[in-house]
Amino acid sequence: MIYNFDNPDFSLYSLGAVLIRVLRESAVNVHDSSVLYYDFKNAVGQDLSFSVYLYTLDWLFILGLVSIDDKGDILDVLGKS
């Protein structure tokens, strides 16, 4: 299990939900990683490290919710609801 007892809002579960929301609210299905990081930090409302962002992306990749293309862009696999 992935636990964060000090601040549950910064667990990968919670951060993954925020990143999914950012992806769904975007007008595109292909995202530049640095732009997505900026949007993600704004949505969280805290200054998160790039490492935390990458861990969150890894989590969504493992779940099959995002993919990465040949150029390194982030693809929203499920598209818009």
C-alpha angles and dihedrals in degrees: 000000000000110000134178107179095170095061117001091190087071097053116119088248093058095039090048090055090051092049091049089052091050090050093048094048092051119100092226137057095214117066133191106232096229093048091047090050091054092048090047093052090050092050092050091047093218134092102258123185120246087243092061088049090052092048088052091049089049089053092052091045091053089051090051094242097119136029135189124233129214092272093053095253120145115245121205098224098193095044124206122333 
